[in-house]
Amino acid sequence: MPAATPGAGKSDVSLRLVRTFEAPPQRVFDAWLDPKQVAIWMGPRAMVDSAEVAALEPRVGGRYRIVMHKSDGTTLTVAGVYREIVRPSRLVFTWAWEHEMHETLMTITIRPVGSGSELTLLYENFPNAERRDGHNAGWTMSLDQLAAMLKGP
């Protein structure tokens, strides 16, 4: 598949989600860059059965690739590049589904709140409101899974 062109089809359609987690910022941040943890919580289980981290290079300029397996045997693959990593408060990376030619930008900010953390997910450059709304549902489910994982042992 040809790579998505950064900035191509620039759009003002974005999604902003804010969640509080019962875990310190470092633990929440690490859950985004540890392949074993990503495989546990990434991908809304109402839509996909499991996630497999095919690549994850947690450095600026490093790439990631996540394959989400559906119950019908098909897969959805997302890949991108890390643009900014400021441990444990900020993570910026591109996000592009391999079956599409559109690249979005994700900015995760994490700040301490009491004994836990507040995470803000800013997802920019959707091609339209329908795609944003679909990702809103998917990310809401994925963040629920992240919260459940962080509560575990």
LINCORSUL-V556607 format. One record per pair of residues at least 24 apart in sequence whose ideal C-beta (glycine too) atoms are under 8 Angstrom apart, sorted by the first residue. I is the first residue (numbers start at 1). J is the second residue. If there is no record, write none. Layout:
# LINCORSUL-V556607
{{I	J} {I	J}}
This chain:
# LINCORSUL-V556607
{{1	98} {1	99} {2	101} {3	96} {4	94} {4	96} {4	100} {4	101} {4	102} {4	103} {5	101} {5	103} {6	94} {6	103} {7	103} {8	101} {8	102} {8	103} {9	102} {9	125} {9	127} {10	125} {11	124} {11	125} {11	126} {11	127} {11	128} {13	125} {13	126} {13	127} {13	128} {13	129} {13	131} {13	132} {14	122} {14	123} {14	124} {14	125} {14	126} {14	132} {15	121} {15	122} {15	123} {15	126} {15	132} {15	135} {15	136} {15	139} {16	120} {16	121} {16	122} {16	123} {17	120} {17	121} {17	123} {17	136} {17	139} {17	140} {17	143} {18	118} {18	119} {18	120} {18	121} {19	118} {19	119} {19	121} {19	143} {19	147} {20	113} {20	116} {20	117} {20	118} {20	119} {21	116} {21	117} {21	118} {21	119} {21	146} {21	147} {21	150} {22	115} {22	116} {22	147} {22	150} {22	151} {23	116} {23	117} {23	150} {23	151} {24	88} {24	112} {24	115} {24	116} {24	117} {25	88} {25	89} {25	110} {25	111} {25	112} {25	117} {26	87} {26	88} {27	117} {27	150} {28	88} {28	110} {28	117} {28	119} {28	146} {28	150} {29	87} {29	88} {29	89} {29	91} {29	110} {30	88} {31	146} {31	149} {31	150} {32	91} {32	108} {33	58} {33	85} {33	91} {37	149} {38	66} {40	145} {40	149} {41	142} {41	145} {41	146} {41	148} {41	149} {42	66} {42	68} {42	142} {42	145} {43	68} {43	138} {43	142} {44	137} {44	138} {44	139} {44	140} {44	141} {44	142} {44	145} {45	141} {45	145} {46	141} {47	138} {47	141} {48	76} {55	79} {57	82} {58	82} {58	85} {59	85} {60	84} {60	85} {64	93} {80	106} {95	123} {102	127} {119	143}}
